Amino acid sequence: MSGTTLAAERAKFDALAGQWWDPDGPMKPLHRMNPLRTGWIADRLGGRDLTGKTILDVGCGAGLAAEAFARMGATVTGLDAAGAALAAARAHAEAGGLAIDYRQGGPEDLLAEGLRFDAVVALEVIEHVADRAQFCAALAALAKPGAPIFVSTLNRTARSFLFAKLGAEYLLRLLPVGTHDWRMFVTPGELGAALRPTGYRITELAGMSMSPTGQWRATRDLAVNYLAMARR
């Protein structure tokens, strides 16, 4: 199995597989966040028509982002170490008539196949991996020359502990308790440092903020959730 994935993290998300596509279930925050994440990425790939683009979605779970990119016309490969989540992804894509190539494993497992993509995406996954530097190196190796890498994650700040850990999991119950380990949250500086040996540098950052009504928007506030684009 992949050298960057943690068994406990795989089990955690496998346990949620049957509820992943319930918009009011435990993945409700991701359902609400997904249009912002995928739209922000698509805009930086040239617009909401991604026909002809190949996208690798690393840590795809049950396919929320992968399906959004496929509906924009992209040829999508979804990669995840959680087998039950992938089974849910395949079933949902088939029911929706979407042809998405779902693979089980980690990004390093694709390297031997010589696959390269027009964009490599890792959304809400880097805070769950065992080796951040190894993970970033694998993402970079899977990108075509000149292709961008996109990452969304949680910043490790006092505010993220208050809102994304205590608030989201314990007070508001927006996420199952134990979804996140605040110690594994990643600051933009740490993300940049992990990417730097690969030749990639962060070229754009945007915060993701949730309104009181549950809608997400891009902001300059990086203190909790943020998106990053990197190029070399």
N, C-alpha and C positions, 0 to 999 in steps of 0.2 A: 504494500500500500504506500501511498505517497509519503515522502519524507517531511512534508510541511504540514500535514493535517494531524489534528489531535483526536484520539479515539473518543474522548469524552465529548468533544464538540460535535463529532459526527453523530453520536448517539442522541445528543440533545436535539438536533434538528431532524433526525429520523423520527423521533417521537412525535414531532409536530406535523409529519407529512400529510396525514389525513385531513388536517385543518388548514393547510397552507392556502388553499384557494377560497376559503371563507372570508369575504371582505369584512365581516364583523367578528372574526375569530382572533386567535392570538397573533396573527400576522397583519392585523388591521393597520398598524402604523406603516408597514411596508407597502401595503396597497395604497395608502394615502400619499406616501412619499414617492412612489414609483413614477408617476407622470413627470415630476420635477427632475428626478435623476435621469431618466431615459431621454427626456426632451432636451435637457442641458447637454447631454452627450451628443445627441443627434445634431443639434445646432452647430456643434463644433466639428462635426463630420461633414458639414455642408448643407444641412437642412433635414426636414422630416421625411424626405424620400431617400431611403438608404439602398435603393436597388443597385445591385452590383457590388456592394460592400460585404466583406466577410468580417464577422464579429465573433470573438471568443468571449463568452460570459463565464468567468471563473467563480466558483462558489455560487452557482445558479440556483440552488435550492430546487423548488418546484416550478421555477420558470417564469416568475413575474416579469423580470426585465427581458429575458430571452424572448418571450412572446411579444412584448412590446416592440422590440427591435425587428422581429420577424414580420410583424404587421406593418412596419414601415418599409418592408421590402428587402431587408438584409438577409444574407445567408448566415445563419446563426449556429454555432456550436456551443452547447451548454455543458459545463464541466462541474462535477461535484463529487465529493467523497461519500456522501450520504445516499445509500442505495434506495431507501424507502422514499426519500424526497424525490429522487430521480424517477422512480416508478410513478409517482404522482404527476411529475412534469410530463412524462411521456403520455400518460393517459389524457391529461388535460389538453396537450397539444394535438393529439390525434382527434379528440372530440371537436376541437376547433378548426380542424383541417389545416394545421400548420406543420410544415416539414422542418423540424429542428433536430439536429444531430446531438443527442444527449450522450455524454460519456461519463463513466464513473472513474474517479481517481483525482490526482492533483495535477497542476500544470506541468510539472516535470515529466509526468507520464506521457504527455503528448510530444515531447521533444524528439523522442526516438523515431517518430513517424515523419519528422521533417515538416510538420505543419506550421504555417505562418499566416497571420491575419492582418487585415487592414486596421483593426482596432482591437485592443485587449482591454477587457472591462472586469473589474473586481469590486463588487458593491457590497458593503457591509460584511466583508470576509477577512480582511487583513488583521482585524482585531481578534480573530479566532485561530490564527495559524501558529504553528510551533516555532518556525524559524522565519522571521520577517525578511531578513536579507536573502535567504535562499528563495523565498517566495517571490520577491521582487526580481531576482535574477531570472527565474523561470518565466515570469510575465514578459520581461524584456526579450528573452530569447524567442518567444512565440510571436513577437511583433515583426511585421515586414519592415524593411528599411524605410525610415521616415514615418512609420505608423505610430499613433499616440497610444498611451496607456491612460486609462481612467480609473480612479479609485474613489470610493466614498467610504467614510469611516467616522469614528467618534474620537474627538479630541480628548485628551486626558487633562481635564481641568477641574477645579472645584465645582464649577457650574454643571459640567457633564455628570459629575458624581451625584449632584443634587437632583438634576432633572432626568438624565438618561438612565441612571441606576436606581436611586431611591424613589424618585417620582414615578417613573414609567413602570417599574416592576413592583414596588411595594405600596405606593400610595394610590396611584390611578389605575393600576393593574392593566396598563396598556400592553405589557409584555409579560410572559411567564417569568416568575421569579427564577433567577439563575441564568437568564438569557445571556447576560454580559458579565464579564469580569473587568471592572474599571481599571485594574492594574495593566490590562492588555490593550487599553485604548492607546491611540497613536497620535502624537502631536504632528502638525505639519512639518516641523523641523526633523523629527525622527523619520517621517515618510521620505522626505527629501534626502536624508542621509542614507537610507536603505536603497534608494534608487540610484544614487550618485555613482557607485562603482559600475553600474551597467551602462553609464553614459547618458542616462535620462536625467532631466531636471524638470522640476515643477514649473510650468509656464502660466498656469491659471488656477486660482482657488476661489471657491464660493461657499459661503455658509448656507446651511439649510435650516430654516426656522419654521416651526409649526405655530399657526395662529390658534386662538382660543376655540375656534370652530373646527380645528383639526386639519385645516388646509396647509400645505407646505409651499414655501416660496424661497427663492434664492436671495441671499442677503450678504452683507459684508461681515457678518458676525460669525466667526469660526469657532466659537467657544464650545459648542456642543457637537453638532453634525456638520460635516463639510464634504465637498466634492473637490477633486484635484485632477487636472490634466497634466501629463508629463510628456515631453518630447526629447529627442536627441538629434 
